[in-house]
Amino acid sequence: MHVLVTGGAGYIGSHTVLALLEAGHSVHVVDNLSNASAESLHRVEKLTGKKVPLDVVDLLDRPRLHEVIAGGSFDAVIHFAALKAVGESVREPLLYYRNNITGTINLCEEMALAGVKAIVFSSSATVYDPSNPMPLQEEATLGAVNPYGRTKLMMEMMLQDLQVSDPDWRVWLLRYFNPIGAHESGMIGEDPAGEPNNLVPYIAQVATGRRQELRVFGSDYPTPDGTGVRDYIHVVDLAIGHVMALERIAHEAGGVQICNLGTGRGYSVLEVLAAFEAACGKKIPYAMHPRRPGDAAVCYADPAYAEKVLGWRATRDLTQMCEDTWRWQSANPFGYADAPV
Ligand SMILES: NC(=O)c1ccc[n+]([C@@H]2O[C@H](COP(=O)([O-])OP(=O)(O)OC[C@H]3O[C@@H](n4cnc5c(N)ncnc54)[C@H](O)[C@@H]3O)[C@@H](O)[C@H]2O)c1
C-alpha cells in the first residue's frame, strides 16, 4: 500500500515508517518537525536502503496539506501528528485543541476530497476514566482528565461521527499504553526536546550523565512497592501493530475498530529502574517525591481484543525494552543532535 504518515519523523512514527518499509509498503511523511528531526528518517533510509519522502508541512497549513494529499495517490493514512505533553496541555490548552483537533479536521477533509477514506489513528490509554477497574478493556468508561487526553477523545469521536456520516470510511483507533524502547539497531529512538516527561527517557538520560537523578513521584500508592504501575510496550511491537491494522484496512468494508495496544502486564517504577540498571550496568540515583496530582496508581491494558481482531500481540519484554533503549541512548547521548552516525 502507499501510505501517508503524519508525524512520521517522531518517535513512534519513525519506527512505524521503518516497519512499513520492511513489510513492503511505500510511505510519504508529513511532519512540521515541531518535535522531531529529519535525521530520524535519514537513519530509516540507511537501515532500509529505501527513500523516505518527507514534506515539512504543518497540518494547520491547509493549502500545503492539500497539495500533498491531492497529488499523493494514497491508499491510507496513519495519523501520528499531535502534541502530546500532558503538563504542557494543562498550561496551554488552546494550543493543544488547535493543533490536535484542527489539524485532524484539516487532514480528514483533505482525505475526503482526495477519496482516501482509510485511517489508522494514534489514540491513547489517557481516553479512559482513571477510576475504571484494571485491566482496561475497550468498553471501559471513557473520561480523559487533562486537555491532551480530551483532544484524543474528541478526535476519536470525530472520526466515529465521520464514519457514521459516510460508511465508506475505514477507521482504526489504536489506544497505546506506554511506548518505550528503540529499534534494535540503536540508530533510531526517542529524542525528547528538553526535560523528558516520561520515565524511561528520563532514566536513560540519568544513565548517560545528562541528568543528575531520577525523581520518583509517589511512594505510597497501593502497589507492591508503593510506586506507580504502568503497562510499558516496546515501540517496535507498537509499530508492527500499525502495519497489521493497515493491512486489515486494505481488505475490509467501512467501519470503526477500537483496539488497545499494550502488553497486559504492569511494572512499577522501581521494577523498571532495576531492569534499566541491569541493562546499562550502572546504578541510577533516584529520590522519592510526593505524588503528582492526576496520576493513577495502576494502569494496564487488556490486550485480548487486539489479539482476536488483529492477531497482534506484544512479544518484546521489559529486559529487551531497556536494553534497546540503552543501546540507542548510549550511542546517541544527545539524541539526533549527535548526527551523523
Ligand atoms: N509516546 C507516548 O507515550 C504516546 C502514548 C499514547 C499515544 N501517543 C500518540 O502517538 C502519536 C505519536 O507520538 P510520539 O510519541 O511519536 O510523539 P512525537 O512528538 O515524537 O511525534 C509526533 C510528531 O508529530 C509532529 N507534529 C505535531 N504537530 C504537528 C502538526 N500540526 N503538523 C505536522 N506535524 C506535527 C511532531 O513534529 C512529531 O514529529 C501522538 O499522536 C501521541 O499523542 C503517544
The ligand as an SDF file (V2000), in Angstrom:
LIG
                    3D

 44 48  0  0  0  0  0  0  0  0999 V2000
    4.6090    8.3960   23.2540 N   0  0  0  0  0  0  0  0  0  0  0  0
    3.5550    8.1340   24.0180 C   0  0  0  0  0  0  0  0  0  0  0  0
    3.6920    7.9130   25.2210 O   0  0  0  0  0  0  0  0  0  0  0  0
    2.1680    8.0510   23.4060 C   0  0  0  0  0  0  0  0  0  0  0  0
    1.1620    7.3370   24.0850 C   0  0  0  0  0  0  0  0  0  0  0  0
   -0.1220    7.2940   23.5210 C   0  0  0  0  0  0  0  0  0  0  0  0
   -0.3850    7.9640   22.3260 C   0  0  0  0  0  0  0  0  0  0  0  0
    0.6160    8.6620   21.7230 N   0  0  0  0  0  0  0  0  0  0  0  0
    0.3030    9.3720   20.4670 C   0  0  0  0  0  0  0  0  0  0  0  0
    1.0930    8.8330   19.4420 O   0  0  0  0  0  0  0  0  0  0  0  0
    1.4140    9.8360   18.4870 C   0  0  0  0  0  0  0  0  0  0  0  0
    2.9100    9.8660   18.2480 C   0  0  0  0  0  0  0  0  0  0  0  0
    3.5650   10.0670   19.4870 O   0  0  0  0  0  0  0  0  0  0  0  0
    5.1480   10.1470   19.6260 P   0  0  0  0  0  0  0  0  0  0  0  0
    5.4820    9.6830   20.9830 O   0  0  0  0  0  0  0  0  0  0  0  0
    5.7920    9.5500   18.4550 O   0  0  0  0  0  0  0  0  0  0  0  0
    5.3150   11.7400   19.6210 O   0  0  0  0  0  0  0  0  0  0  0  0
    6.2940   12.6590   18.7680 P   0  0  0  0  0  0  0  0  0  0  0  0
    6.1650   14.0420   19.2950 O   0  0  0  0  0  0  0  0  0  0  0  0
    7.6550   12.0630   18.7040 O   0  0  0  0  0  0  0  0  0  0  0  0
    5.6200   12.5610   17.3040 O   0  0  0  0  0  0  0  0  0  0  0  0
    4.5910   13.4240   16.8880 C   0  0  0  0  0  0  0  0  0  0  0  0
    5.0620   14.0680   15.5980 C   0  0  0  0  0  0  0  0  0  0  0  0
    4.0400   14.9140   15.0870 O   0  0  0  0  0  0  0  0  0  0  0  0
    4.6370   16.1140   14.6080 C   0  0  0  0  0  0  0  0  0  0  0  0
    3.5800   17.1380   14.6600 N   0  0  0  0  0  0  0  0  0  0  0  0
    2.9370   17.6340   15.7510 C   0  0  0  0  0  0  0  0  0  0  0  0
    2.0080   18.5330   15.3770 N   0  0  0  0  0  0  0  0  0  0  0  0
    2.0430   18.6130   14.0170 C   0  0  0  0  0  0  0  0  0  0  0  0
    1.3450   19.3760   13.0390 C   0  0  0  0  0  0  0  0  0  0  0  0
    0.4120   20.2740   13.4010 N   0  0  0  0  0  0  0  0  0  0  0  0
    1.6360   19.1940   11.7480 N   0  0  0  0  0  0  0  0  0  0  0  0
    2.5930   18.3110   11.3620 C   0  0  0  0  0  0  0  0  0  0  0  0
    3.3080   17.5730   12.2430 N   0  0  0  0  0  0  0  0  0  0  0  0
    3.0350   17.7150   13.5560 C   0  0  0  0  0  0  0  0  0  0  0  0
    5.8270   16.3590   15.5130 C   0  0  0  0  0  0  0  0  0  0  0  0
    6.8440   17.1450   14.9230 O   0  0  0  0  0  0  0  0  0  0  0  0
    6.3140   14.9280   15.7840 C   0  0  0  0  0  0  0  0  0  0  0  0
    7.2590   14.5080   14.8240 O   0  0  0  0  0  0  0  0  0  0  0  0
    0.8600   11.1480   19.0440 C   0  0  0  0  0  0  0  0  0  0  0  0
   -0.3810   11.3910   18.4240 O   0  0  0  0  0  0  0  0  0  0  0  0
    0.6730   10.8460   20.5110 C   0  0  0  0  0  0  0  0  0  0  0  0
   -0.3690   11.6190   21.0680 O   0  0  0  0  0  0  0  0  0  0  0  0
    1.8920    8.7070   22.2240 C   0  0  0  0  0  0  0  0  0  0  0  0
  1  2  1  0
  2  3  2  0
  2  4  1  0
  4  5  1  0
  4 44  2  0
  5  6  2  0
  6  7  1  0
  7  8  2  0
  8  9  1  0
  8 44  1  0
  9 10  1  0
  9 42  1  0
 10 11  1  0
 11 12  1  0
 11 40  1  0
 12 13  1  0
 13 14  1  0
 14 15  2  0
 14 16  1  0
 14 17  1  0
 17 18  1  0
 18 19  2  0
 18 20  1  0
 18 21  1  0
 21 22  1  0
 22 23  1  0
 23 24  1  0
 23 38  1  0
 24 25  1  0
 25 26  1  0
 25 36  1  0
 26 27  1  0
 26 35  1  0
 27 28  2  0
 28 29  1  0
 29 30  1  0
 29 35  2  0
 30 31  1  0
 30 32  2  0
 32 33  1  0
 33 34  2  0
 34 35  1  0
 36 37  1  0
 36 38  1  0
 38 39  1  0
 40 41  1  0
 40 42  1  0
 42 43  1  0
M  CHG  2   8   1  16  -1
M  END
$$$$
